[in-house]
Amino acid sequence: MRELELKNILKFDDKEYLVSTISMNVRHSWFDGDHEKIVYETMVFEMKDDEILYDDPKFNERYNTMDEAVAEHGAIIKNPEEYLYLS
């Protein structure tokens, strides 16, 4: 498995966000080979008073390859206004 764990704190629009990209196994046991399948996921969470608000993700996307996940993680850091679900 190609392990991936990227974490960045992003400051945007007077707020702080955690940008997290990780690798994870698919956990569906009813398909052959799923225990070997890896997906990558990027999520962005707002932070308030140094606490991460996990219950309200501002962005969530899964990818089939590590390259896609790393590219999108970088794009979020560079252009957060294009990715964040701002409320």
N, C-alpha and C positions, 0 to 999 in steps of 0.2 A: 504494500500500500504506500502510495506517495503521500506522506504526512504534510499537512499544511495548517498553519495557525498564524494568521496575521491579525494584529490588533493595533489600531490607531485612534487617538483622540483628535477629533476634528472640531474646530471652532468656526461657527458659521451663524450669521444673523444674531449675534449676541447670545448664542447658546452653545453648549458643548454636546458632542455626540461620540459614542463609541462605534467605530467601524470594525466589524469582526468578520473574518473569512476563515472558514475551517474545512477540513476534509472529514467525511463521515461515511460509515458503512450504511448501505440500505438494509433495513431490517424486516423485509417481507419474506417470510419463510415458505410461502406457497409457490414461488418461482424458482426453478433450478438456477443455481449460480448467483442468486441475489446476495448471498452471504459474502461473496467476493467483489461485488460491485461497489464502487466508490463514487460518491457525488460530493460536490463542493457547494458550500452555502455562504452567502454574504448577507449579513444583517446589520442594520444601523439602529442604534438605540439612543434616545436622548438621555442626558445626564443632568441631574439636579442635585446640588449640594453634595457632590462626589458620589452619588448613588446612581446606578444604572437602572433605567425604567424599562425592565424586560417585558412588561405586560403591554407595551404600546410601540412595537417596532415601526420605525419610519421608513424602512426599506427592507425587503426580503426577496432574495432570488437564489435559485439553485442552478448549478452548471454541471455539464458532463465532463469537462476537463479542467485541470489545474490552471492551464494557461488562460482560459476564459475567466475563471474566478479571480486570478491575480490581476488581469487587465481591468476588469470591472472595479475591483477594490481600488486600484490606482485612479481610475476615472472618477470615482466618487470623491476621493480626496481632492482631486484637481477641480472638479465641477460639481460641488454638492447641490447646487440649485437645480440641476437636471435630474437628480435622483431622490431627494428626500420628499417624503409625504408630509409636507408641512401643514400643521393645523392651526 
